[in-house]
Amino acid sequence: MRYYERLKSVREDHDLTQADIADLLQTTRQQVSKWETGVQMMGVDKYITLAKYYNVSVDYLLGLIDTPRKLQ
């Protein structure tokens, strides 16, 4: 799975909208859409925030592993 597909998949698994994530990351819904479609890359700080919010490792969000690992 590509990193941007994982971002969308995890968000949908948590029944969240792009607007919900935009509020969390203090950005716009349009920016979240760009990240989820692979048009732009999200910054490391945003990945860290999402990893903490979802309680999964950044490597899972990046699509490097297929099984989510919880943060310690």
Order of alpha helices (4+ residues) and beta strands (2+ residues): alpha-alpha-alpha-alpha-alpha
